[in-house]
Amino acid sequence: MSTSSPRHVLVAGAGIGGLTLACALRRAGLSVTVFERSDALKWVGAGLTVQMNASAALRRIGLCDEVAQAGACPTDSAILKPSGSALTRLPVTRIQEELGLPLVCVHRARLQSVLMAHAGEENVRLGLTVTAFHDDGQTVTVRLSDGSSVTGDALVGADGLRSVVRGALLGDAPLRYSGYTSWRGVCPDVPSATPGLVSETWGRGARFGVVPIGFGQTYWFATQNAPAGEQDAPGETRARLQSLFGGWHAPIADLIAATDEANIIRTDIHDRPPASRWSRGRVTLLGDAAHPMTPNMGQGGCQAIEDAVVLAELLAGEGPVDAALAAYEQRRLGRANSFVTRSWSLGRVAQWESSAGRFIRNALFQLVPQGFAARQVRALVRDAE
């Protein structure tokens, strides 16, 4: 670079996207400071799947193998009926070997720990929220929740679904409720589970996912059509889940029973309609702040990882900061927004309640050949590289 000192990038949010960006920026020789509203990065949360397209992005910054070691690589993936019979299957091992990339199921905290080690704890300031910013055309100054200010060359809002940076940059458009709520949990592995199988079971307005994440643990999630804002009665979450899913195939009832009530997280599922822009001047957005999506394609965190790697590569160039952010938006906006739309549509179909709708849905998915699904995965990875 032509400047005497590396660019200093300010990042709001130490989630998966913000920390991946910090790793990528440091690898590129840039300076970074991440502001995280939580007082500590605790061992909380549930699991996620690092799809092969995200593994391809992580490989570009030297983290693919380390992330794979933090989780588990499944051998098979399936969408099932509540009886346990398959609607569709994907031969994961064969595709991983063909592409030379892992699909990694991992506890969010383990992934976060890997990213933090490479981002550098000294570059992450906890207990601070970016509350406002000012872009004077030469630098960006952020105002923090403790009243202090920090100046840098660019600001990246990676502060999630309810991003403060997004609100100031694009306005506070309301969230879009999907029509269904979710429960998530992590529990010890149970003997009734099929080793190496990642599955999602589709019923009447409800689904249940099973994701082995290694280290003797399984992540599971469930959805049900429900009014927004509804809550479970205290101490009755497991009982409600057993009434909804206890009659479905193994190991669903066993997983619910093996999970501590206090560790089950309930969250309504929201996204936002795709935005037509993410950037202005020296400020841009990343991950859920830019393109929050429903989790139906497992691409929320994966697209944040892709965002981070592309943005770091462009900021490491010699051109002006605003041009780098504009190029980032041009490269990433269409791809990420397509996942917002496709994930929303898939969720609507997966949550169908009517008998006729479920019959059509199941019949269509049973007709999809494995070869077609495998081609989709290959195309997904190719477009990420």
C-alpha positions in Angstrom: 0.0 0.0 0.0 1.1 3.5 -0.7 0.2 4.9 2.8 2.8 5.0 5.5 0.6 3.1 8.0 -2.0 0.3 7.4 -5.6 1.2 7.1 -7.5 1.1 10.4 -10.9 -0.5 10.0 -13.5 -0.2 12.7 -16.0 -3.1 13.1 -19.2 -2.9 15.1 -20.0 -6.4 16.3 -18.0 -9.5 17.3 -20.2 -12.2 15.8 -19.1 -14.7 13.2 -19.0 -12.1 10.5 -17.2 -9.4 12.5 -14.5 -11.8 13.8 -13.9 -13.4 10.4 -13.4 -9.9 9.0 -10.9 -9.1 11.8 -9.0 -12.3 10.9 -9.0 -11.5 7.2 -7.9 -7.9 7.7 -5.1 -8.9 10.0 -3.9 -11.5 7.6 -3.9 -8.8 4.9 -1.8 -6.5 7.1 -4.5 -4.1 8.0 -5.3 -2.7 11.5 -8.7 -3.5 13.0 -10.7 -2.7 16.2 -13.9 -4.6 16.9 -16.5 -3.2 19.3 -18.8 -5.8 21.0 -21.7 -4.8 23.2 -21.4 -8.0 25.4 -19.2 -7.7 28.4 -17.7 -11.1 27.6 -17.7 -13.6 24.7 -19.3 -16.4 26.7 -19.8 -20.1 26.0 -23.4 -19.6 24.9 -25.4 -20.2 21.8 -26.0 -23.3 19.8 -24.6 -24.8 16.6 -24.3 -23.9 13.0 -23.2 -25.5 9.8 -20.2 -24.1 7.9 -21.3 -25.1 4.4 -18.7 -25.9 1.8 -18.9 -22.4 0.1 -18.0 -20.9 3.5 -15.2 -23.4 3.9 -13.9 -22.2 0.5 -13.8 -18.6 1.8 -12.1 -19.7 5.0 -9.5 -21.5 3.0 -8.5 -18.2 1.4 -7.5 -16.8 4.8 -5.9 -20.0 6.0 -8.6 -21.0 8.6 -10.5 -23.9 6.8 -8.6 -26.8 8.5 -8.7 -25.2 11.9 -12.4 -24.6 11.8 -12.9 -28.2 10.6 -11.0 -29.5 13.6 -13.3 -27.5 15.9 -16.4 -29.4 14.8 -17.5 -32.5 13.0 -17.9 -33.4 9.3 -21.0 -35.3 8.5 -21.2 -38.3 6.2 -24.8 -37.9 5.1 -27.6 -35.3 5.0 -31.3 -35.9 4.6 -34.8 -34.4 4.7 -37.1 -36.8 6.5 -40.8 -37.4 7.2 -41.9 -37.7 10.9 -41.9 -41.4 10.4 -38.2 -41.4 9.5 -38.5 -42.2 5.8 -36.5 -40.0 3.5 -37.8 -37.2 1.2 -34.3 -36.6 -0.1 -30.7 -37.4 0.7 -27.3 -35.8 -0.1 -24.1 -37.9 -0.1 -22.0 -35.5 1.8 -18.8 -37.5 2.0 -18.6 -38.0 -1.7 -19.1 -34.3 -2.4 -16.6 -33.3 0.2 -14.0 -35.6 -1.3 -14.8 -34.4 -4.8 -14.5 -30.7 -4.0 -11.7 -31.0 -1.4 -13.7 -29.0 1.1 -15.3 -29.9 4.4 -18.9 -29.3 5.5 -18.4 -28.6 9.2 -21.0 -28.8 11.9 -19.7 -26.8 14.9 -20.7 -25.3 18.2 -20.9 -21.6 17.7 -18.7 -20.9 20.7 -15.9 -23.2 19.3 -16.0 -21.4 16.0 -15.9 -18.1 17.8 -12.9 -19.3 19.8 -11.0 -20.1 16.6 -11.8 -16.8 15.1 -10.9 -14.8 18.3 -7.5 -16.5 18.4 -6.7 -15.2 14.9 -8.5 -11.8 15.3 -6.4 -11.1 18.4 -8.1 -10.4 21.7 -6.3 -7.1 22.0 -8.2 -6.0 18.9 -11.7 -6.7 20.4 -13.1 -4.2 22.9 -15.9 -5.7 24.9 -18.8 -3.9 26.6 -19.0 -1.2 24.0 -21.7 -0.4 21.4 -21.3 1.9 18.4 -24.1 4.4 18.9 -23.4 6.8 16.1 -20.8 7.7 13.5 -19.6 10.6 11.3 -18.0 10.2 7.9 -16.1 13.4 6.9 -14.9 12.0 3.6 -11.3 11.3 4.9 -12.0 9.3 8.1 -14.9 7.8 10.1 -15.4 8.6 13.7 -17.6 6.4 15.9 -19.3 7.4 19.1 -19.3 4.6 21.7 -21.7 3.7 24.5 -19.3 4.9 27.1 -19.2 8.4 25.6 -15.7 8.0 24.0 -14.9 8.3 20.3 -12.6 6.4 17.9 -11.5 7.4 14.4 -10.6 5.0 11.6 -10.4 4.8 7.8 -13.6 2.7 7.4 -16.6 1.5 9.5 -18.2 -1.9 9.0 -21.5 -2.6 10.7 -21.5 -6.3 11.6 -23.9 -5.7 14.5 -26.6 -8.1 13.6 -30.3 -8.2 12.8 -31.1 -5.0 14.7 -27.9 -3.2 13.6 -27.4 0.4 14.9 -25.1 1.1 11.9 -27.7 -0.1 9.5 -30.4 2.0 11.1 -28.2 5.2 10.7 -27.1 4.2 7.2 -30.3 2.9 5.6 -33.1 3.8 8.0 -35.0 1.5 10.4 -37.2 -0.6 8.2 -39.3 -3.0 10.3 -38.3 -6.6 10.6 -40.3 -9.2 8.6 -41.7 -12.0 10.7 -41.6 -15.4 9.0 -44.8 -16.8 10.7 -42.9 -19.4 12.7 -40.9 -19.5 15.9 -37.8 -21.7 16.7 -36.2 -23.5 19.6 -32.5 -24.5 19.7 -30.5 -26.6 22.1 -27.2 -28.5 22.5 -27.1 -31.8 24.4 -24.9 -34.8 24.8 -25.0 -37.3 22.0 -27.7 -40.0 22.4 -27.4 -43.7 21.4 -30.5 -43.6 19.2 -29.0 -41.0 16.8 -27.5 -42.2 13.5 -23.7 -41.3 13.5 -22.7 -38.8 10.9 -26.2 -37.9 9.8 -27.4 -34.3 9.6 -31.2 -34.3 9.2 -34.2 -32.1 9.1 -37.7 -33.6 9.5 -40.7 -31.9 8.0 -44.2 -32.2 9.5 -47.4 -30.2 9.6 -46.3 -26.6 10.1 -43.3 -27.8 12.2 -39.7 -29.1 11.6 -37.0 -30.7 13.7 -33.3 -30.6 12.8 -30.5 -32.8 14.2 -26.9 -31.7 13.8 -23.9 -33.7 15.3 -21.3 -31.1 16.2 -18.5 -33.3 17.6 -16.9 -33.4 21.0 -19.8 -35.7 22.2 -22.5 -33.1 21.5 -25.5 -32.7 19.2 -27.1 -29.4 18.2 -30.9 -29.6 17.5 -33.4 -27.0 16.4 -37.2 -27.0 16.0 -39.7 -24.7 14.3 -43.5 -24.3 14.6 -46.0 -21.9 13.0 -46.9 -19.5 15.8 -48.0 -15.9 16.5 -45.1 -13.4 16.9 -44.0 -12.8 20.5 -45.6 -15.9 22.0 -43.6 -17.4 24.9 -43.5 -20.7 26.7 -44.7 -20.9 30.2 -41.8 -21.0 32.7 -40.5 -24.5 33.1 -42.7 -26.0 30.4 -40.6 -25.7 27.3 -39.4 -29.3 27.2 -42.9 -30.6 27.8 -44.2 -28.5 25.0 -41.5 -29.8 22.6 -42.2 -33.4 23.6 -45.9 -32.9 22.9 -45.1 -31.5 19.5 -42.3 -33.8 18.4 -42.2 -36.7 20.9 -44.1 -39.0 18.5 -41.7 -38.4 15.6 -38.8 -40.7 14.7 -35.8 -41.4 16.9 -33.7 -39.7 18.2 -35.9 -36.6 18.5 -37.6 -37.4 21.8 -34.3 -38.5 23.3 -32.5 -35.3 22.3 -35.3 -33.2 23.9 -35.1 -35.2 27.0 -31.3 -34.9 27.2 -31.4 -31.1 27.0 -31.5 -29.0 30.2 -34.6 -26.8 30.2 -32.5 -23.7 31.0 -30.4 -24.3 27.9 -33.2 -24.3 25.4 -33.3 -21.0 23.4 -36.6 -19.8 21.9 -36.4 -17.2 19.1 -39.0 -15.9 16.6 -37.6 -16.1 13.1 -37.3 -12.7 11.3 -35.5 -11.3 8.3 -35.6 -8.1 6.3 -36.6 -7.7 2.6 -33.4 -7.5 0.5 -31.8 -4.0 0.5 -30.7 -2.3 -2.7 -27.6 -0.9 -1.1 -25.3 -1.5 1.9 -22.6 1.2 1.6 -22.2 4.9 1.7 -18.8 6.6 1.6 -16.6 4.9 4.1 -19.3 2.9 5.9 -20.7 -0.5 4.9 -22.6 -3.4 6.3 -21.8 -7.1 6.6 -23.7 -10.3 7.5 -27.0 -10.0 9.3 -26.7 -6.2 9.4 -26.6 -6.2 5.5 -28.8 -9.2 4.6 -30.5 -10.9 7.5 -32.1 -14.1 6.3 -34.1 -17.0 7.7 -32.1 -20.1 8.5 -33.7 -22.4 6.1 -30.7 -22.8 3.8 -28.1 -22.7 6.5 -26.4 -19.7 4.8 -26.7 -16.8 7.3 -23.3 -17.3 8.9 -21.8 -18.6 5.7 -22.7 -15.5 3.7 -21.2 -13.4 6.5 -18.0 -15.3 6.2 -18.0 -14.8 2.4 -18.7 -11.1 3.0 -15.8 -10.8 5.3 -13.2 -12.4 3.1 -14.2 -10.4 0.0 -14.3 -7.1 1.9 -10.9 -7.7 3.5 -9.4 -8.5 0.1 -10.8 -5.2 -1.4 -9.8 -3.0 1.5 -6.2 -4.4 1.3 -5.9 -2.9 -2.2 -4.4 0.4 -3.1 -7.6 2.2 -4.3 -9.7 4.6 -2.2 -11.7 3.2 0.7 -15.1 4.3 -0.7 -14.2 2.6 -4.0 -13.3 -0.6 -2.2 -16.6 -0.6 -0.3 -18.6 0.1 -3.5 -16.8 -2.8 -5.2 -17.6 -5.0 -2.2 -21.3 -4.1 -2.5 -21.3 -4.8 -6.2 -19.7 -8.2 -5.8 -21.7 -9.4 -2.8 -25.1 -7.8 -2.9 -26.8 -9.9 -5.6 -25.5 -13.2 -4.3 -26.4 -12.6 -0.6 -29.8 -11.1 -1.5 -30.6 -14.2 -3.6 -30.2 -16.3 -0.4 -32.5 -14.0 1.5 -35.2 -14.6 -1.1 -34.6 -18.3 -1.6 -34.5 -19.0 2.1 -37.7 -17.1 2.8 -39.5 -19.1 0.0 -38.1 -22.5 1.2 -39.3 -21.7 4.7 -42.8 -21.0 3.6 -43.0 -24.3 1.7 -41.4 -26.3 4.6 -43.9 -24.9 7.1 -47.0 -25.8 5.0 -49.8 -27.1 7.2 -52.5 -28.3 4.8 -52.7 -31.9 3.8 -52.7 -31.1 0.1 -49.8 -28.7 0.4 -47.7 -31.2 2.4 -48.5 -34.0 -0.1 -47.3 -31.8 -3.1 -44.3 -30.6 -1.1 -43.2 -34.2 -0.2 -43.8 -35.6 -3.7 -41.8 -32.8 -5.3 -38.8 -33.3 -3.0 -38.9 -37.1 -3.4 -38.6 -36.6 -7.1 -35.4 -34.5 -6.9 -32.5 -36.8 -7.9 -29.3 -36.9 -5.7 -27.3 -35.7 -8.8 -29.3 -32.5 -9.0 -28.8 -31.7 -5.4 -25.1 -32.4 -5.7 -24.8 -30.1 -8.7 -26.4 -27.3 -6.7 -23.7 -27.7 -4.0 -21.0 -27.7 -6.6 -22.4 -24.5 -8.2 -22.7 -22.9 -4.7 -19.0 -23.5 -4.1 -17.9 -22.5 -7.5 -19.6 -19.1 -7.2 -17.8 -18.6 -3.8 -14.3 -19.2 -5.1 
